[in-house]
Amino acid sequence: MSKPVILLRAGAVMLVVGVLAGCAPSRAELEAYVADVKARPGPPLEPLPVMQQFETFEYSANTERDPFTAPKQVDQTSTNGLRPDPDRRKEYLETFPLDGLTMVGSLGVGNEMVALVVDPENVVHRVTPGNFLGQNEGRVTAISESKISLIELVPDGAGAWLERQADLALDDQ
């Protein structure tokens, strides 16, 4: 290659580098702006929230039974011996609560009374003494023209069972 061509190329490269160097922006302005922003005071901070004071609670039922443990079993020999018969076959009207059943009439004379009871599904049933009604083992003891008398077995809360008198009166509607 000839010397003038090399000089010409070198001159062109120097010219391009000079032009590009002139196009570079000045960093001094940018650095001055960043310094100015950093020198400004920041916005005031919000005050810390005030912590609520909670009232302390002292648990004073340490001597009571723990509600999360099973109660102590009651000695069945000390109870009155009443309890539901787990082997007895449940009757249909025992699936409904007693207040969901309605006496609508009675048939018969004297000791041969039969009561008519309507369940929540509007089905009529014949009930005689000895039948069971309601969800508390309610055994029918007597039937009159105006009511059905029952004896229910209800838990006393201490593991024993109590008998409770209940009546299902005739609905006058």
KEMAR-33384 format. One record per atom (N, C-alpha, C): z, y, x; residue number from 1; atom name; residue in three letters. Coordinates in pm, 1 decimal. Atoms other than C-alpha are relative to their C-alpha. Layout:
! KEMAR-33384
z, y, x, num, atome, residu
Z, Y, X, NUM, CA, ALA
...
! end
This chain:
! KEMAR-33384
z, y, x, num, atome, residu
0.0, -115.3, 83.9, 1, N, MET
0.0, 0.0, 0.0, 1, CA, MET
0.0, 122.6, 89.3, 1, C, MET
12.1, -120.0, -81.4, 2, N, SER
-74.5, 337.0, 117.7, 2, CA, SER
120.6, 87.6, -15.1, 2, C, SER
-117.3, -85.2, -4.4, 3, N, LYS
181.7, 589.3, 205.4, 3, CA, LYS
-0.2, 101.3, -111.9, 3, C, LYS
-5.0, -96.1, 109.3, 4, N, PRO
75.8, 844.4, -55.0, 4, CA, PRO
36.3, -64.1, -133.1, 4, C, PRO
-33.0, 66.8, 126.6, 5, N, VAL
111.5, 589.1, -334.0, 5, CA, VAL
150.8, -24.6, -5.3, 5, C, VAL
-144.0, 24.9, -3.9, 6, N, ILE
462.1, 501.1, -220.6, 6, CA, ILE
74.4, 129.3, -22.6, 6, C, ILE
-65.3, -129.7, 19.5, 7, N, LEU
554.1, 865.4, -203.5, 7, CA, LEU
-14.2, 46.2, -144.2, 7, C, LEU
22.7, -39.2, 138.5, 8, N, LEU
404.5, 922.0, -543.1, 8, CA, LEU
94.6, -76.5, -93.9, 8, C, LEU
-91.4, 80.3, 83.3, 9, N, ARG
606.8, 639.6, -694.4, 9, CA, ARG
144.4, 44.1, 20.0, 9, C, ARG
-137.5, -44.0, -28.3, 10, N, ALA
926.4, 751.1, -527.7, 10, CA, ALA
25.8, 134.3, -66.9, 10, C, ALA
-14.6, -131.0, 64.4, 11, N, GLY
868.5, 1102.7, -656.5, 11, CA, GLY
13.7, -15.6, -150.4, 11, C, GLY
-6.9, 21.3, 145.0, 12, N, ALA
815.1, 970.6, -1012.0, 12, CA, ALA
137.1, -54.5, -39.4, 12, C, ALA
-132.7, 56.1, 29.4, 13, N, VAL
1137.5, 769.4, -997.3, 13, CA, VAL
104.2, 110.5, 8.9, 13, C, VAL
-96.1, -110.3, -14.6, 14, N, MET
1327.7, 1076.8, -873.0, 14, CA, MET
-9.9, 96.5, -116.8, 14, C, MET
20.0, -88.9, 113.3, 15, N, LEU
1178.6, 1283.4, -1150.9, 15, CA, LEU
63.3, -57.6, -126.7, 15, C, LEU
-57.5, 66.1, 119.3, 16, N, VAL
1280.4, 1031.6, -1419.0, 16, CA, VAL
152.1, 4.2, 8.1, 16, C, VAL
-145.8, -1.7, -15.8, 17, N, VAL
1636.3, 1007.4, -1279.3, 17, CA, VAL
52.6, 141.2, -21.7, 17, C, VAL
-41.4, -139.4, 18.1, 18, N, GLY
1661.7, 1386.9, -1274.0, 18, CA, GLY
-4.7, 41.0, -144.6, 18, C, GLY
11.7, -32.2, 143.0, 19, N, VAL
1541.7, 1417.0, -1632.4, 19, CA, VAL
111.3, -68.8, -77.9, 19, C, VAL
-105.1, 72.9, 71.2, 20, N, LEU
1782.1, 1149.1, -1751.3, 20, CA, LEU
137.5, 57.7, 31.3, 20, C, LEU
-129.1, -58.7, -35.9, 21, N, ALA
2072.6, 1310.2, -1567.6, 21, CA, ALA
20.9, 129.9, -75.4, 21, C, ALA
-10.9, -124.9, 74.2, 22, N, GLY
1999.0, 1636.0, -1744.6, 22, CA, GLY
26.4, -23.5, -148.0, 22, C, GLY
-21.7, 30.3, 141.0, 23, N, CYS
2011.4, 1463.7, -2087.3, 23, CA, CYS
141.2, -47.2, -29.2, 23, C, CYS
-134.8, 52.6, 23.0, 24, N, ALA
2364.2, 1325.1, -2040.4, 24, CA, ALA
87.9, 111.8, -54.4, 24, C, ALA
-86.2, -103.3, 57.7, 25, N, PRO
2615.1, 1511.4, -2262.7, 25, CA, PRO
118.8, 25.7, 92.2, 25, C, PRO
-114.0, -38.5, -81.3, 26, N, SER
2904.6, 1687.6, -2106.5, 26, CA, SER
125.6, -64.7, -57.4, 26, C, SER
-122.4, 65.2, 43.9, 27, N, ARG
3226.7, 1486.6, -2123.3, 27, CA, ARG
116.6, 97.1, 0.6, 27, C, ARG
-109.3, -96.2, -10.3, 28, N, ALA
3435.5, 1790.3, -2054.3, 28, CA, ALA
38.8, 52.0, -137.7, 28, C, ALA
-30.2, -46.8, 135.7, 29, N, GLU
3405.5, 1913.2, -2413.9, 29, CA, GLU
77.6, -107.0, -79.1, 29, C, GLU
-67.0, 108.6, 70.4, 30, N, LEU
3508.1, 1572.7, -2551.6, 30, CA, LEU
143.3, -15.9, 48.4, 30, C, LEU
-135.0, 13.3, -53.9, 31, N, GLU
3806.6, 1547.6, -2320.6, 31, CA, GLU
88.1, 116.1, -42.8, 31, C, GLU
-77.5, -116.4, 44.9, 32, N, ALA
3917.0, 1898.1, -2419.3, 32, CA, ALA
39.4, -15.4, -147.8, 32, C, ALA
-30.6, 20.5, 142.5, 33, N, TYR
3897.3, 1808.5, -2790.8, 33, CA, TYR
110.4, -105.2, -17.1, 33, C, TYR
-101.3, 104.9, 8.7, 34, N, VAL
4100.3, 1488.3, -2744.4, 34, CA, VAL
135.7, 54.7, 43.0, 34, C, VAL
-126.0, -58.7, -46.6, 35, N, ALA
4365.2, 1679.8, -2549.2, 35, CA, ALA
56.5, 95.0, -104.5, 35, C, ALA
-44.5, -93.8, 104.5, 36, N, ASP
4380.0, 1942.9, -2826.3, 36, CA, ASP
62.4, -75.1, -118.3, 36, C, ASP
-52.0, 78.6, 111.5, 37, N, VAL
4431.1, 1679.2, -3097.6, 37, CA, VAL
134.6, -62.6, 36.1, 37, C, VAL
-125.6, 60.3, -42.7, 38, N, LYS
4702.7, 1508.0, -2896.0, 38, CA, LYS
111.9, 103.1, 10.4, 38, C, LYS
-101.7, -103.8, -15.8, 39, N, ALA
4882.6, 1838.4, -2844.9, 39, CA, ALA
52.8, 50.5, -133.5, 39, C, ALA
-45.8, -45.9, 132.0, 40, N, ARG
4909.5, 1910.1, -3217.8, 40, CA, ARG
126.8, -75.5, -40.3, 40, C, ARG
-120.3, 72.3, 46.6, 41, N, PRO
5248.4, 1829.6, -3373.7, 41, CA, PRO
-37.1, -92.8, -116.2, 41, C, PRO
27.0, 96.8, 105.5, 42, N, GLY
5247.9, 1522.0, -3600.3, 42, CA, GLY
63.9, 43.8, -131.3, 42, C, GLY
-60.2, -35.4, 128.6, 43, N, PRO
5330.1, 1539.3, -3972.6, 43, CA, PRO
145.8, -46.2, -2.4, 43, C, PRO
-141.1, 39.2, 4.1, 44, N, PRO
5699.2, 1521.0, -4058.8, 44, CA, PRO
14.8, -140.1, -63.0, 44, C, PRO
-24.3, 133.7, 52.1, 45, N, LEU
5832.8, 1169.6, -4124.4, 45, CA, LEU
82.8, 8.8, -127.3, 45, C, LEU
-79.8, 5.3, 122.4, 46, N, GLU
5969.1, 1078.1, -4464.8, 46, CA, GLU
139.8, -50.2, 36.0, 46, C, GLU
-135.4, 46.6, -32.8, 47, N, PRO
6345.4, 1032.0, -4467.0, 47, CA, PRO
16.4, -147.1, -38.2, 47, C, PRO
-26.2, 140.0, 29.4, 48, N, LEU
6475.2, 675.5, -4465.8, 48, CA, LEU
61.2, -13.1, -138.8, 48, C, LEU
-58.3, 16.9, 133.0, 49, N, PRO
6559.7, 539.5, -4811.0, 49, CA, PRO
150.3, -27.6, 11.4, 49, C, PRO
-143.4, 20.5, 2.8, 50, N, VAL
6925.6, 539.1, -4902.2, 50, CA, VAL
26.8, -142.2, -48.1, 50, C, VAL
-32.0, 137.7, 36.1, 51, N, MET
7063.1, 185.3, -4913.1, 51, CA, MET
101.0, 0.7, -113.6, 51, C, MET
-92.9, 10.0, 112.2, 52, N, GLN
7229.2, 93.7, -5242.2, 52, CA, GLN
122.1, -79.3, 42.1, 52, C, GLN
-122.2, 73.6, -24.5, 53, N, GLN
7587.3, -14.0, -5219.6, 53, CA, GLN
20.9, -96.7, -116.0, 53, C, GLN
-18.3, 100.3, 103.1, 54, N, PHE
7637.4, -338.6, -5408.4, 54, CA, PHE
147.3, -31.8, -13.7, 54, C, PHE
-138.6, 34.4, 27.3, 55, N, GLU
7960.8, -427.5, -5575.1, 55, CA, GLU
23.4, -144.4, 44.0, 55, C, GLU
-29.5, 135.4, -46.0, 56, N, THR
8117.6, -727.5, -5411.3, 56, CA, THR
61.3, -80.0, -113.7, 56, C, THR
-51.5, 88.3, 103.1, 57, N, PHE
8205.4, -1026.5, -5624.8, 57, CA, PHE
79.4, -109.3, 67.4, 57, C, PHE
-83.8, 105.0, -55.2, 58, N, GLU
8489.6, -1259.1, -5548.8, 58, CA, GLU
5.1, -114.8, -99.3, 58, C, GLU
0.4, 118.6, 85.0, 59, N, TYR
8451.2, -1609.3, -5690.5, 59, CA, TYR
143.1, -49.9, -11.2, 59, C, TYR
-140.2, 36.7, 17.7, 60, N, SER
8787.0, -1694.6, -5841.6, 60, CA, SER
18.4, -131.4, -75.7, 60, C, SER
-10.5, 125.1, 74.3, 61, N, ALA
8708.6, -2024.2, -6014.0, 61, CA, ALA
-1.3, -119.3, 94.6, 61, C, ALA
-1.8, 108.8, -98.5, 62, N, ASN
8770.3, -2237.1, -5707.0, 62, CA, ASN
74.7, -122.4, -49.7, 62, C, ASN
-79.0, 112.7, 48.7, 63, N, THR
9016.8, -2452.7, -5896.7, 63, CA, THR
-69.1, -73.2, -114.5, 63, C, THR
72.0, 61.8, 111.6, 64, N, GLU
8770.6, -2531.2, -6179.7, 64, CA, GLU
-96.2, -107.0, 51.5, 64, C, GLU
97.7, 103.1, -34.4, 65, N, ARG
8525.8, -2821.8, -6185.7, 65, CA, ARG
-130.6, 65.1, 41.0, 65, C, ARG
129.5, -48.7, -45.7, 66, N, ASP
8202.8, -2761.2, -5994.9, 66, CA, ASP
-103.7, -28.9, -108.7, 66, C, ASP
94.9, 23.2, 109.3, 67, N, PRO
7932.3, -2711.4, -6262.7, 67, CA, PRO
-122.5, -80.6, 42.6, 67, C, PRO
117.9, 70.7, -47.5, 68, N, PHE
7673.5, -2884.2, -6043.1, 68, CA, PHE
28.9, -146.0, 33.8, 68, C, PHE
-32.2, 141.4, -19.4, 69, N, THR
7854.5, -3217.0, -6018.2, 69, CA, THR
29.0, -61.8, -135.9, 69, C, THR
-22.0, 70.6, 126.4, 70, N, ALA
7886.8, -3479.2, -6288.9, 70, CA, ALA
149.4, 2.1, -34.2, 70, C, ALA
-141.9, 2.0, 37.1, 71, N, PRO
8211.1, -3466.0, -6489.6, 71, CA, PRO
59.6, -137.6, 25.4, 71, C, PRO
-69.7, 125.7, -22.1, 72, N, LYS
8469.6, -3729.5, -6425.5, 72, CA, LYS
-11.3, -85.8, -124.9, 72, C, LYS
10.6, 91.8, 112.5, 73, N, GLN
8432.8, -4036.4, -6642.7, 73, CA, GLN
136.6, -17.4, -64.8, 73, C, GLN
-124.2, 17.9, 73.9, 74, N, VAL
8694.7, -4064.1, -6912.2, 74, CA, VAL
27.9, -148.7, -13.2, 74, C, VAL
-39.7, 138.8, 16.1, 75, N, ASP
8886.0, -4389.0, -6924.5, 75, CA, ASP
-16.4, -37.4, -146.9, 75, C, ASP
29.9, 36.1, 138.4, 76, N, GLN
8747.1, -4554.4, -7238.8, 76, CA, GLN
117.5, -67.2, -70.0, 76, C, GLN
-115.2, 62.7, 63.9, 77, N, THR
9076.1, -4737.3, -7297.5, 77, CA, THR
92.4, 103.7, -60.4, 77, C, THR
-87.5, -103.6, 52.9, 78, N, SER
9248.3, -4403.8, -7359.9, 78, CA, SER
-62.3, 73.6, -117.7, 78, C, SER
64.4, -67.8, 112.6, 79, N, THR
8993.0, -4288.0, -7621.5, 79, CA, THR
27.9, -77.1, -128.2, 79, C, THR
-24.8, 62.8, 129.1, 80, N, ASN
8997.5, -4372.2, -7988.7, 80, CA, ASN
-92.7, -119.0, -27.2, 80, C, ASN
86.2, 116.5, 15.1, 81, N, GLY
8730.6, -4642.8, -7937.2, 81, CA, GLY
-129.2, 28.2, -74.1, 81, C, GLY
123.3, -33.4, 71.6, 82, N, LEU
8461.9, -4461.5, -8135.1, 82, CA, LEU
-110.7, 27.1, 100.1, 82, C, LEU
118.8, -31.8, -78.2, 83, N, ARG
8116.0, -4457.3, -7983.7, 83, CA, ARG
-120.1, -58.5, -74.5, 83, C, ARG
119.4, 52.5, 65.7, 84, N, PRO
7758.8, -4511.2, -8102.1, 84, CA, PRO
-30.5, -141.5, 47.8, 84, C, PRO
39.6, 135.7, -34.7, 85, N, ASP
7631.6, -4866.3, -8107.6, 85, CA, ASP
-136.9, 6.2, 67.0, 85, C, ASP
129.5, -11.6, -68.2, 86, N, PRO
7357.5, -4875.6, -7842.2, 86, CA, PRO
-99.0, -108.8, -41.2, 86, C, PRO
87.9, 110.6, 39.6, 87, N, ASP
7220.4, -5203.6, -7983.4, 87, CA, ASP
-53.3, 13.8, -142.5, 87, C, ASP
43.0, -16.9, 139.3, 88, N, ARG
7178.7, -5075.2, -8340.8, 88, CA, ARG
-140.8, 59.1, -2.9, 88, C, ARG
137.0, -50.6, 16.2, 89, N, ARG
6817.3, -5021.0, -8444.5, 89, CA, ARG
4.7, 130.5, -78.6, 89, C, ARG
0.6, -131.9, 64.2, 90, N, LYS
6760.7, -4653.5, -8533.3, 90, CA, LYS
-88.6, -1.8, -123.7, 90, C, LYS
79.6, -11.9, 121.6, 91, N, GLU
6639.4, -4574.3, -8882.1, 91, CA, GLU
-90.8, 122.2, 11.4, 91, C, GLU
101.0, -105.2, -8.4, 92, N, TYR
6344.4, -4342.6, -8946.3, 92, CA, TYR
59.7, 138.7, -20.1, 92, C, TYR
-55.5, -133.0, 29.2, 93, N, LEU
6550.8, -4054.9, -9091.9, 93, CA, LEU
95.6, 49.0, 108.2, 93, C, LEU
-82.7, -44.5, -112.3, 94, N, GLU
6757.8, -4043.6, -8771.1, 94, CA, GLU
-81.3, 77.1, 103.3, 94, C, GLU
82.7, -76.7, -93.7, 95, N, THR
6464.2, -3885.5, -8590.9, 95, CA, THR
0.1, 148.1, -33.1, 95, C, THR
-1.2, -140.1, 42.9, 96, N, PHE
6518.4, -3559.2, -8783.3, 96, CA, PHE
141.9, 53.5, 1.5, 96, C, PHE
-133.6, -57.5, 12.2, 97, N, PRO
6812.3, -3320.0, -8764.3, 97, CA, PRO
41.1, 4.4, -147.5, 97, C, PRO
-50.0, 5.7, 137.4, 98, N, LEU
7033.3, -3323.3, -9072.2, 98, CA, LEU
-43.6, 122.2, -80.9, 98, C, LEU
41.0, -119.7, 75.2, 99, N, ASP
6942.4, -2963.9, -9163.0, 99, CA, ASP
-149.6, 2.0, -29.1, 99, C, ASP
141.7, 10.5, 31.1, 100, N, GLY
6573.5, -3067.5, -9167.5, 100, CA, GLY
-27.3, -93.0, -117.9, 100, C, GLY
14.3, 91.5, 114.4, 101, N, LEU
6635.9, -3319.5, -9448.0, 101, CA, LEU
47.3, 70.4, -126.2, 101, C, LEU
-33.5, -63.3, 126.9, 102, N, THR
6656.8, -3218.9, -9815.1, 102, CA, THR
19.1, -106.2, -106.5, 102, C, THR
-22.4, 89.8, 113.3, 103, N, MET
6813.9, -3409.6, -10102.8, 103, CA, MET
-67.6, 61.8, -121.1, 103, C, MET
73.9, -53.8, 114.1, 104, N, VAL
6585.8, -3370.6, -10405.3, 104, CA, VAL
37.1, -68.4, -130.9, 104, C, VAL
-39.4, 65.8, 124.2, 105, N, GLY
6748.1, -3607.8, -10653.6, 105, CA, GLY
75.4, -128.1, 28.1, 105, C, GLY
-70.6, 127.8, -11.5, 106, N, SER
6938.0, -3926.9, -10725.2, 106, CA, SER
-37.3, -86.6, -120.1, 106, C, SER
30.1, 96.4, 105.3, 107, N, LEU
6883.3, -4240.2, -10932.5, 107, CA, LEU
116.2, -97.5, -9.0, 107, C, LEU
-101.7, 102.7, 15.0, 108, N, GLY
7128.4, -4490.5, -11074.1, 108, CA, GLY
123.2, 49.8, -72.4, 108, C, GLY
-122.9, -29.9, 70.7, 109, N, VAL
7471.7, -4502.2, -11232.4, 109, CA, VAL
116.6, -56.9, 80.3, 109, C, VAL
-121.4, 49.1, -64.7, 110, N, GLY
7818.9, -4530.9, -11074.2, 110, CA, GLY
-19.0, -30.1, 146.6, 110, C, GLY
9.2, 38.9, -140.7, 111, N, ASN
7831.0, -4722.5, -10746.5, 111, CA, ASN
-141.0, -37.5, 42.9, 111, C, ASN
137.0, 41.8, -29.7, 112, N, GLU
7461.2, -4810.8, -10764.8, 112, CA, GLU
-92.4, 120.3, 19.7, 112, C, GLU
80.6, -121.7, -16.2, 113, N, MET
7339.1, -4457.8, -10675.9, 113, CA, MET
-95.0, -12.9, 120.0, 113, C, MET
100.6, -10.2, -105.9, 114, N, VAL
7023.9, -4407.4, -10469.8, 114, CA, VAL
-41.5, 145.4, 6.1, 114, C, VAL
39.5, -140.6, -16.1, 115, N, ALA
6945.4, -4062.6, -10328.0, 115, CA, ALA
-146.0, 6.7, 44.0, 115, C, ALA
137.1, -26.0, -43.6, 116, N, LEU
6596.5, -3922.0, -10279.7, 116, CA, LEU
4.1, 114.5, 100.0, 116, C, LEU
-5.9, -97.1, -109.3, 117, N, VAL
6556.9, -3736.0, -9950.7, 117, CA, VAL
-141.0, 25.9, 49.1, 117, C, VAL
131.2, -39.7, -51.7, 118, N, VAL
6252.1, -3540.3, -9828.2, 118, CA, VAL
16.9, 38.2, 146.1, 118, C, VAL
-5.2, -33.0, -142.6, 119, N, ASP
6189.8, -3526.2, -9453.1, 119, CA, ASP
-86.7, 123.7, 27.2, 119, C, ASP
80.2, -119.9, -31.3, 120, N, PRO
6023.9, -3228.0, -9271.9, 120, CA, PRO
-150.5, -19.3, -17.5, 120, C, PRO
142.5, 25.9, 20.6, 121, N, GLU
5684.3, -3398.6, -9317.2, 121, CA, GLU
-33.6, -16.3, -147.7, 121, C, GLU
15.3, 6.3, 145.2, 122, N, ASN
5731.6, -3386.3, -9700.1, 122, CA, ASN
-23.4, -141.5, -52.1, 122, C, ASN
4.4, 138.3, 47.0, 123, N, VAL
5770.5, -3762.6, -9739.3, 123, CA, VAL
134.5, -29.9, -64.3, 123, C, VAL
-123.8, 31.0, 72.6, 124, N, VAL
6026.5, -3885.5, -9995.8, 124, CA, VAL
49.4, -138.5, 42.5, 124, C, VAL
-61.7, 125.2, -41.9, 125, N, HIS
6269.9, -4160.0, -9884.8, 125, CA, HIS
116.3, -32.6, -93.1, 125, C, HIS
-116.8, 46.4, 77.2, 126, N, ARG
6525.7, -4367.9, -10077.9, 126, CA, ARG
112.9, -25.4, 98.8, 126, C, ARG
-115.9, 14.4, -87.3, 127, N, VAL
6874.6, -4356.9, -9924.5, 127, CA, VAL
112.4, -63.7, -80.6, 127, C, VAL
-114.1, 66.6, 63.5, 128, N, THR
7165.7, -4587.9, -10012.2, 128, CA, THR
120.4, 9.2, 92.9, 128, C, THR
-116.3, 0.5, -88.4, 129, N, PRO
7523.0, -4601.8, -9882.2, 129, CA, PRO
-17.4, -103.9, 111.4, 129, C, PRO
18.3, 85.9, -117.2, 130, N, GLY
7522.9, -4751.2, -9532.8, 130, CA, GLY
-120.4, 38.0, 82.9, 130, C, GLY
113.5, -48.7, -78.4, 131, N, ASN
7193.6, -4589.0, -9430.8, 131, CA, ASN
48.0, 108.7, 95.8, 131, C, ASN
-33.0, -102.7, -98.2, 132, N, PHE
7190.5, -4347.1, -9137.9, 132, CA, PHE
-98.2, 115.9, -13.6, 132, C, PHE
80.2, -122.5, 9.8, 133, N, LEU
7065.6, -3985.2, -9148.5, 133, CA, LEU
35.3, 92.1, 116.1, 133, C, LEU
-26.9, -102.2, -101.6, 134, N, GLY
7033.5, -3709.6, -8887.7, 134, CA, GLY
9.2, -57.6, 139.9, 134, C, GLY
2.7, 39.5, -140.0, 135, N, GLN
7056.4, -3718.1, -8511.8, 135, CA, GLN
138.9, -23.7, 58.3, 135, C, GLN
-136.5, 21.2, -48.2, 136, N, ASN
7436.0, -3756.3, -8487.4, 136, CA, ASN
61.6, -126.9, -58.1, 136, C, ASN
-51.0, 127.7, 48.8, 137, N, GLU
7470.8, -4116.7, -8602.1, 137, CA, GLU
64.9, 13.7, -138.3, 137, C, GLU
-58.1, -25.5, 132.4, 138, N, GLY
7535.6, -3996.2, -8960.8, 138, CA, GLY
-17.2, -117.2, -94.5, 138, C, GLY
2.6, 115.7, 90.3, 139, N, ARG
7626.7, -4297.2, -9179.2, 139, CA, ARG
35.6, 47.3, -140.8, 139, C, ARG
-22.1, -39.6, 140.1, 140, N, VAL
7600.7, -4244.3, -9557.8, 140, CA, VAL
118.8, -79.2, -53.1, 140, C, VAL
-119.3, 66.4, 54.9, 141, N, THR
7941.3, -4316.6, -9716.1, 141, CA, THR
0.4, 1.6, -151.7, 141, C, THR
0.2, -9.6, 146.3, 142, N, ALA
7886.2, -4200.9, -10073.4, 142, CA, ALA
-117.3, 85.0, -45.8, 142, C, ALA
107.8, -77.6, 61.5, 143, N, ILE
7613.4, -4069.1, -10302.4, 143, CA, ILE
45.0, 36.7, -139.8, 143, C, ILE
-27.5, -45.8, 136.2, 144, N, SER
7675.7, -3858.7, -10610.3, 144, CA, SER
-126.8, 67.8, -51.4, 144, C, SER
117.7, -65.5, 56.9, 145, N, GLU
7438.4, -3673.1, -10839.7, 145, CA, GLU
-35.2, 129.0, 73.0, 145, C, GLU
23.9, -130.6, -60.9, 146, N, SER
7477.1, -3353.1, -10636.1, 146, CA, SER
2.7, 0.4, 152.1, 146, C, SER
-5.4, -3.5, -146.4, 147, N, LYS
7531.3, -3459.9, -10273.5, 147, CA, LYS
5.8, -140.4, 58.6, 147, C, LYS
-13.7, 121.9, -79.8, 148, N, ILE
7519.5, -3726.6, -10004.6, 148, CA, ILE
110.8, 27.7, 100.6, 148, C, ILE
-109.0, -15.2, -96.4, 149, N, SER
7841.4, -3768.2, -9802.9, 149, CA, SER
-25.7, -89.4, 119.7, 149, C, SER
25.0, 72.7, -124.6, 150, N, LEU
7813.7, -3875.8, -9438.9, 150, CA, LEU
120.5, 12.7, 92.0, 150, C, LEU
-92.6, -11.8, -112.5, 151, N, ILE
8036.0, -3942.5, -9142.4, 151, CA, ILE
-85.7, -7.7, 125.0, 151, C, ILE
78.4, -6.7, -122.5, 152, N, GLU
7877.6, -3837.3, -8812.5, 152, CA, GLU
89.7, -26.7, 120.2, 152, C, GLU
-68.7, 16.4, -128.0, 153, N, LEU
7977.9, -3934.0, -8458.9, 153, CA, LEU
-52.7, 107.4, 93.9, 153, C, LEU
41.4, -107.8, -89.2, 154, N, VAL
7973.5, -3632.3, -8228.3, 154, CA, VAL
82.5, -8.1, 128.0, 154, C, VAL
-76.5, 2.6, -124.9, 155, N, PRO
8073.9, -3610.0, -7860.7, 155, CA, PRO
100.9, 113.9, 2.0, 155, C, PRO
-103.2, -103.5, -6.4, 156, N, ASP
8396.1, -3418.2, -7793.8, 156, CA, ASP
-7.5, 80.6, 128.5, 156, C, ASP
16.9, -75.5, -122.8, 157, N, GLY
8278.0, -3293.1, -7453.6, 157, CA, GLY
77.3, -58.4, 116.8, 157, C, GLY
-78.4, 60.9, -106.4, 158, N, ALA
8524.7, -3504.8, -7256.0, 158, CA, ALA
-35.4, -147.2, 16.5, 158, C, ALA
43.3, 137.5, -14.2, 159, N, GLY
8335.8, -3832.7, -7283.0, 159, CA, GLY
37.2, -88.6, -117.1, 159, C, GLY
-39.2, 77.9, 117.7, 160, N, ALA
8486.7, -3948.0, -7613.4, 160, CA, ALA
-82.7, 45.5, -119.5, 160, C, ALA
75.3, -30.8, 121.0, 161, N, TRP
8347.0, -3939.4, -7966.6, 161, CA, TRP
96.7, 28.5, -113.8, 161, C, TRP
-80.5, -36.0, 116.2, 162, N, LEU
8484.6, -3783.3, -8285.4, 162, CA, LEU
-80.7, -23.2, -126.6, 162, C, LEU
66.1, 9.4, 129.5, 163, N, GLU
8407.3, -3850.5, -8649.8, 163, CA, GLU
6.2, 136.2, -67.6, 163, C, GLU
7.8, -128.3, 69.4, 164, N, ARG
8294.9, -3549.4, -8850.0, 164, CA, ARG
-61.9, -23.3, -137.0, 164, C, ARG
50.0, 10.4, 137.4, 165, N, GLN
8246.0, -3526.4, -9226.3, 165, CA, GLN
-115.5, 98.2, -17.2, 165, C, GLN
114.7, -85.9, 28.3, 166, N, ALA
7909.0, -3387.1, -9335.6, 166, CA, ALA
-53.2, -34.5, -137.7, 166, C, ALA
58.5, 18.8, 132.8, 167, N, ASP
7732.6, -3343.1, -9669.8, 167, CA, ASP
-141.6, 52.0, 0.8, 167, C, ASP
135.2, -46.1, 25.2, 168, N, LEU
7371.7, -3309.7, -9772.4, 168, CA, LEU
-9.4, 26.2, -149.1, 168, C, LEU
-5.4, -37.4, 141.2, 169, N, ALA
7367.1, -3117.8, -10099.8, 169, CA, ALA
-138.6, -2.7, -63.6, 169, C, ALA
123.4, 0.5, 78.3, 170, N, LEU
7104.7, -3135.4, -10373.5, 170, CA, LEU
-65.8, 136.2, 7.9, 170, C, LEU
75.8, -124.0, -6.3, 171, N, ASP
6834.5, -2872.8, -10332.6, 171, CA, ASP
-39.0, 37.5, -142.4, 171, C, ASP
22.0, -42.2, 139.0, 172, N, ASP
6813.5, -2674.0, -10659.2, 172, CA, ASP
-131.8, 72.9, -22.3, 172, C, ASP
127.4, -74.3, 15.3, 173, N, GLN
6461.1, -2541.8, -10610.7, 173, CA, GLN
-86.0, -61.5, -104.0, 173, C, GLN
! end
